[in-house]
Amino acid sequence: MNKQTNTTLKVKFGQNDRPLASDVKQKLADIVMSITWREIAHDYFGKSSSWLYHKLDGIDGNGGRGGFTESELDTLRYALNDLAERLKAAAERL
């Protein structure tokens, strides 16, 4: 497992001062295959899994270049933190 410790990743910005999608996906690389993104898209964003996959790949709804808005990044952070807390609580119940 590839874990980064005590490393601060610099966020690169694309058009409209949004973090580049590849940066978001790169930061999630160690968990991207372990997460049910469909559930996150539905439960936290109210969107389809394809919408979230497109966002992760830097594609907007029209097939052009896009990424996460700051608000969407806040929601994604919240979703991942919520999932982390739920996993930890489940592990401690064992």
N, CA and C atoms as an extended XYZ file, in Angstrom:
282
Properties=species:S:1:pos:R:3:atomname:S:1:resname:S:1:resid:I:1 pbc="F F F"
N         0.850       -1.175        0.000 N   MET     1
C         0.000        0.000        0.000 CA  MET     1
C         0.893        1.234        0.000 C   MET     1
N         0.579        2.188       -0.802 N   ASN     2
C         1.362        3.399       -0.918 CA  ASN     2
C         0.754        4.476       -0.033 C   ASN     2
N         1.417        4.784        1.072 N   LYS     3
C         0.910        5.820        1.973 CA  LYS     3
C         1.885        6.982        1.979 C   LYS     3
N         1.349        8.159        1.984 N   GLN     4
C         2.172        9.351        2.069 CA  GLN     4
C         2.092        9.865        3.490 C   GLN     4
N         3.240       10.055        4.105 N   THR     5
C         3.251       10.569        5.461 CA  THR     5
C         4.078       11.842        5.501 C   THR     5
N         3.588       12.804        6.257 N   ASN     6
C         4.262       14.078        6.433 CA  ASN     6
C         4.636       14.724        5.112 C   ASN     6
N         3.800       14.563        4.109 N   THR     7
C         4.044       15.156        2.807 CA  THR     7
C         2.872       16.042        2.456 C   THR     7
N         3.176       17.252        2.088 N   THR     8
C         2.137       18.163        1.650 CA  THR     8
C         2.164       18.211        0.140 C   THR     8
N         1.035       17.855       -0.478 N   LEU     9
C         0.938       17.916       -1.932 CA  LEU     9
C         0.482       19.307       -2.335 C   LEU     9
N         1.178       19.885       -3.279 N   LYS    10
C         0.768       21.185       -3.777 CA  LYS    10
C        -0.330       20.982       -4.794 C   LYS    10
N        -1.356       21.769       -4.682 N   VAL    11
C        -2.480       21.675       -5.605 CA  VAL    11
C        -2.190       22.556       -6.800 C   VAL    11
N        -2.274       21.964       -7.980 N   LYS    12
C        -2.128       22.725       -9.210 CA  LYS    12
C        -3.514       23.176       -9.622 C   LYS    12
N        -3.572       24.281      -10.298 N   PHE    13
C        -4.865       24.798      -10.697 CA  PHE    13
C        -4.965       24.859      -12.203 C   PHE    13
N        -6.163       24.571      -12.667 N   GLY    14
C        -6.472       24.644      -14.086 CA  GLY    14
C        -7.302       25.878      -14.345 C   GLY    14
N        -8.159       25.787      -15.334 N   GLN    15
C        -9.023       26.905      -15.657 CA  GLN    15
C        -9.928       27.209      -14.477 C   GLN    15
N       -10.254       28.478      -14.310 N   ASN    16
C       -11.159       28.942      -13.252 CA  ASN    16
C       -10.638       28.635      -11.857 C   ASN    16
N        -9.322       28.501      -11.692 N   ASP    17
C        -8.702       28.248      -10.392 CA  ASP    17
C        -9.245       27.006       -9.695 C   ASP    17
N        -9.613       25.993      -10.448 N   ARG    18
C       -10.073       24.726       -9.882 CA  ARG    18
C        -8.902       23.751       -9.873 C   ARG    18
N        -8.795       22.927       -8.839 N   PRO    19
C        -7.741       21.907       -8.853 CA  PRO    19
C        -7.926       21.002      -10.059 C   PRO    19
N        -6.813       20.657      -10.692 N   LEU    20
C        -6.884       19.761      -11.834 CA  LEU    20
C        -7.393       18.402      -11.385 C   LEU    20
N        -8.233       17.796      -12.199 N   ALA    21
C        -8.835       16.513      -11.846 CA  ALA    21
C        -7.779       15.454      -11.602 C   ALA    21
N        -6.701       15.483      -12.375 N   SER    22
C        -5.660       14.473      -12.195 CA  SER    22
C        -5.031       14.578      -10.811 C   SER    22
N        -4.977       15.783      -10.261 N   ASP    23
C        -4.446       15.962       -8.914 CA  ASP    23
C        -5.349       15.311       -7.883 C   ASP    23
N        -6.659       15.485       -8.033 N   VAL    24
C        -7.621       14.884       -7.103 CA  VAL    24
C        -7.517       13.367       -7.197 C   VAL    24
N        -7.526       12.847       -8.401 N   LYS    25
C        -7.462       11.397       -8.598 CA  LYS    25
C        -6.131       10.841       -8.080 C   LYS    25
N        -5.052       11.563       -8.298 N   GLN    26
C        -3.736       11.129       -7.809 CA  GLN    26
C        -3.710       11.080       -6.282 C   GLN    26
N        -4.323       12.052       -5.646 N   LYS    27
C        -4.351       12.081       -4.187 CA  LYS    27
C        -5.185       10.940       -3.612 C   LYS    27
N        -6.115       10.418       -4.404 N   LEU    28
C        -6.975        9.321       -3.960 CA  LEU    28
C        -6.485        7.960       -4.463 C   LEU    28
N        -5.325        7.921       -5.083 N   ALA    29
C        -4.846        6.713       -5.756 CA  ALA    29
C        -4.807        5.477       -4.855 C   ALA    29
N        -4.443        5.626       -3.599 N   ASP    30
C        -4.313        4.446       -2.738 CA  ASP    30
C        -5.654        3.874       -2.283 C   ASP    30
N        -6.754        4.600       -2.508 N   ILE    31
C        -8.066        4.089       -2.098 CA  ILE    31
C        -9.053        3.967       -3.243 C   ILE    31
N        -8.688        4.451       -4.414 N   VAL    32
C        -9.647        4.561       -5.517 CA  VAL    32
C       -10.301        3.226       -5.874 C   VAL    32
N        -9.609        2.123       -5.726 N   MET    33
C       -10.175        0.824       -6.064 CA  MET    33
C       -10.929        0.192       -4.885 C   MET    33
N       -10.824        0.772       -3.711 N   SER    34
C       -11.462        0.207       -2.518 CA  SER    34
C       -12.771        0.887       -2.140 C   SER    34
N       -13.101        1.939       -2.813 N   ILE    35
C       -14.275        2.740       -2.467 CA  ILE    35
C       -15.407        2.461       -3.454 C   ILE    35
N       -16.620        2.398       -2.962 N   THR    36
C       -17.783        2.288       -3.826 CA  THR    36
C       -18.207        3.708       -4.196 C   THR    36
N       -17.680        4.173       -5.310 N   TRP    37
C       -17.912        5.545       -5.728 CA  TRP    37
C       -19.378        5.786       -6.080 C   TRP    37
N       -20.089        4.747       -6.506 N   ARG    38
C       -21.514        4.878       -6.810 CA  ARG    38
C       -22.270        5.343       -5.570 C   ARG    38
N       -21.937        4.732       -4.428 N   GLU    39
C       -22.606        5.107       -3.171 CA  GLU    39
C       -22.268        6.547       -2.775 C   GLU    39
N       -21.025        6.930       -2.930 N   ILE    40
C       -20.628        8.303       -2.591 CA  ILE    40
C       -21.338        9.284       -3.506 C   ILE    40
N       -21.371        8.985       -4.803 N   ALA    41
C       -22.042        9.876       -5.756 CA  ALA    41
C       -23.514       10.036       -5.397 C   ALA    41
N       -24.168        8.938       -5.085 N   HIS    42
C       -25.605        8.967       -4.789 CA  HIS    42
C       -25.887        9.572       -3.423 C   HIS    42
N       -25.202        9.067       -2.383 N   ASP    43
C       -25.509        9.455       -1.008 CA  ASP    43
C       -25.078       10.875       -0.646 C   ASP    43
N       -23.951       11.328       -1.176 N   TYR    44
C       -23.421       12.621       -0.758 CA  TYR    44
C       -23.647       13.737       -1.786 C   TYR    44
N       -23.721       13.360       -3.066 N   PHE    45
C       -23.900       14.366       -4.110 CA  PHE    45
C       -25.283       14.333       -4.743 C   PHE    45
N       -26.003       13.205       -4.579 N   GLY    46
C       -27.279       13.062       -5.259 CA  GLY    46
C       -27.119       12.937       -6.769 C   GLY    46
N       -25.997       12.372       -7.192 N   LYS    47
C       -25.669       12.255       -8.619 CA  LYS    47
C       -25.380       10.798       -8.953 C   LYS    47
N       -25.194       10.533      -10.238 N   SER    48
C       -24.868        9.183      -10.692 CA  SER    48
C       -23.376        8.908      -10.530 C   SER    48
N       -23.031        7.630      -10.564 N   SER    49
C       -21.614        7.273      -10.470 CA  SER    49
C       -20.847        7.797      -11.676 C   SER    49
N       -21.470        7.812      -12.853 N   SER    50
C       -20.767        8.321      -14.034 CA  SER    50
C       -20.426        9.804      -13.866 C   SER    50
N       -21.311       10.558      -13.208 N   TRP    51
C       -21.015       11.968      -12.941 CA  TRP    51
C       -19.740       12.089      -12.111 C   TRP    51
N       -19.642       11.277      -11.061 N   LEU    52
C       -18.466       11.348      -10.197 CA  LEU    52
C       -17.217       10.866      -10.924 C   LEU    52
N       -17.317        9.778      -11.678 N   TYR    53
C       -16.165        9.296      -12.447 CA  TYR    53
C       -15.703       10.346      -13.449 C   TYR    53
N       -16.632       11.025      -14.092 N   HIS    54
C       -16.251       12.093      -15.010 CA  HIS    54
C       -15.529       13.214      -14.266 C   HIS    54
N       -16.042       13.577      -13.100 N   LYS    55
C       -15.379       14.621      -12.310 CA  LYS    55
C       -13.954       14.192      -11.948 C   LYS    55
N       -13.795       12.946      -11.521 N   LEU    56
C       -12.465       12.442      -11.168 CA  LEU    56
C       -11.526       12.448      -12.368 C   LEU    56
N       -12.080       12.224      -13.555 N   ASP    57
C       -11.277       12.207      -14.781 CA  ASP    57
C       -11.157       13.576      -15.433 C   ASP    57
N       -11.769       14.600      -14.838 N   GLY    58
C       -11.649       15.951      -15.366 CA  GLY    58
C       -12.528       16.235      -16.560 C   GLY    58
N       -13.662       15.541      -16.647 N   ILE    59
C       -14.590       15.736      -17.759 CA  ILE    59
C       -15.869       16.347      -17.199 C   ILE    59
N       -16.347       17.422      -17.842 N   ASP    60
C       -17.603       18.014      -17.367 CA  ASP    60
C       -18.792       17.282      -17.979 C   ASP    60
N       -19.973       17.687      -17.648 N   GLY    61
C       -21.187       17.024      -18.106 CA  GLY    61
C       -21.393       17.043      -19.606 C   GLY    61
N       -20.690       17.928      -20.304 N   ASN    62
C       -20.832       18.041      -21.749 CA  ASN    62
C       -19.671       17.414      -22.504 C   ASN    62
N       -18.820       16.691      -21.789 N   GLY    63
C       -17.678       16.050      -22.432 CA  GLY    63
C       -16.451       16.934      -22.529 C   GLY    63
N       -16.550       18.166      -22.073 N   GLY    64
C       -15.404       19.069      -22.099 CA  GLY    64
C       -14.565       18.929      -20.843 C   GLY    64
N       -13.591       19.802      -20.729 N   ARG    65
C       -12.715       19.785      -19.556 CA  ARG    65
C       -13.447       20.369      -18.359 C   ARG    65
N       -13.391       19.670      -17.261 N   GLY    66
C       -14.046       20.134      -16.044 CA  GLY    66
C       -13.357       19.533      -14.840 C   GLY    66
N       -13.819       19.867      -13.708 N   GLY    67
C       -13.259       19.348      -12.476 CA  GLY    67
C       -14.206       19.654      -11.345 C   GLY    67
N       -13.728       19.492      -10.157 N   PHE    68
C       -14.540       19.754       -8.976 CA  PHE    68
C       -14.539       21.234       -8.645 C   PHE    68
N       -15.700       21.732       -8.285 N   THR    69
C       -15.774       23.081       -7.737 CA  THR    69
C       -15.279       22.997       -6.289 C   THR    69
N       -15.042       24.116       -5.691 N   GLU    70
C       -14.600       24.113       -4.293 CA  GLU    70
C       -15.662       23.480       -3.395 C   GLU    70
N       -16.918       23.775       -3.678 N   SER    71
C       -18.014       23.192       -2.913 CA  SER    71
C       -18.053       21.671       -3.073 C   SER    71
N       -17.845       21.187       -4.289 N   GLU    72
C       -17.825       19.747       -4.534 CA  GLU    72
C       -16.646       19.080       -3.837 C   GLU    72
N       -15.496       19.759       -3.815 N   LEU    73
C       -14.342       19.219       -3.091 CA  LEU    73
C       -14.639       19.138       -1.595 C   LEU    73
N       -15.324       20.138       -1.062 N   ASP    74
C       -15.721       20.101        0.351 CA  ASP    74
C       -16.632       18.904        0.621 C   ASP    74
N       -17.570       18.654       -0.287 N   THR    75
C       -18.477       17.513       -0.135 CA  THR    75
C       -17.717       16.207       -0.223 C   THR    75
N       -16.769       16.110       -1.141 N   LEU    76
C       -15.969       14.893       -1.270 CA  LEU    76
C       -15.130       14.664       -0.017 C   LEU    76
N       -14.522       15.721        0.508 N   ARG    77
C       -13.761       15.609        1.766 CA  ARG    77
C       -14.663       15.102        2.891 C   ARG    77
N       -15.846       15.689        3.000 N   TYR    78
C       -16.790       15.274        4.032 CA  TYR    78
C       -17.152       13.804        3.867 C   TYR    78
N       -17.456       13.387        2.635 N   ALA    79
C       -17.844       12.001        2.371 CA  ALA    79
C       -16.730       11.035        2.779 C   ALA    79
N       -15.500       11.344        2.406 N   LEU    80
C       -14.377       10.456        2.740 CA  LEU    80
C       -14.125       10.422        4.245 C   LEU    80
N       -14.238       11.567        4.913 N   ASN    81
C       -14.074       11.598        6.367 CA  ASN    81
C       -15.189       10.837        7.065 C   ASN    81
N       -16.412       10.983        6.584 N   ASP    82
C       -17.542       10.263        7.150 CA  ASP    82
C       -17.348        8.757        6.993 C   ASP    82
N       -16.933        8.340        5.807 N   LEU    83
C       -16.684        6.925        5.559 CA  LEU    83
C       -15.562        6.404        6.459 C   LEU    83
N       -14.510        7.195        6.626 N   ALA    84
C       -13.396        6.800        7.495 CA  ALA    84
C       -13.866        6.593        8.933 C   ALA    84
N       -14.689        7.508        9.423 N   GLU    85
C       -15.210        7.383       10.788 CA  GLU    85
C       -16.093        6.149       10.924 C   GLU    85
N       -16.928        5.875        9.913 N   ARG    86
C       -17.790        4.705        9.953 CA  ARG    86
C       -16.986        3.405        9.915 C   ARG    86
N       -15.923        3.379        9.098 N   LEU    87
C       -15.062        2.187        9.049 CA  LEU    87
C       -14.361        1.951       10.381 C   LEU    87
N       -13.852        3.016       10.966 N   LYS    88
C       -13.166        2.897       12.247 CA  LYS    88
C       -14.138        2.401       13.328 C   LYS    88
N       -15.339        2.945       13.354 N   ALA    89
C       -16.344        2.517       14.343 CA  ALA    89
C       -16.698        1.048       14.142 C   ALA    89
N       -16.827        0.619       12.888 N   ALA    90
C       -17.139       -0.783       12.608 CA  ALA    90
C       -16.008       -1.697       13.076 C   ALA    90
N       -14.781       -1.293       12.839 N   ALA    91
C       -13.627       -2.087       13.246 CA  ALA    91
C       -13.565       -2.209       14.767 C   ALA    91
N       -13.893       -1.137       15.452 N   GLU    92
C       -13.834       -1.165       16.917 CA  GLU    92
C       -14.970       -1.985       17.540 C   GLU    92
N       -16.042       -2.212       16.774 N   ARG    93
C       -17.135       -3.041       17.281 CA  ARG    93
C       -16.801       -4.532       17.195 C   ARG    93
N       -15.760       -4.884       16.483 N   LEU    94
C       -15.392       -6.303       16.340 CA  LEU    94
C       -14.785       -6.864       17.604 C   LEU    94
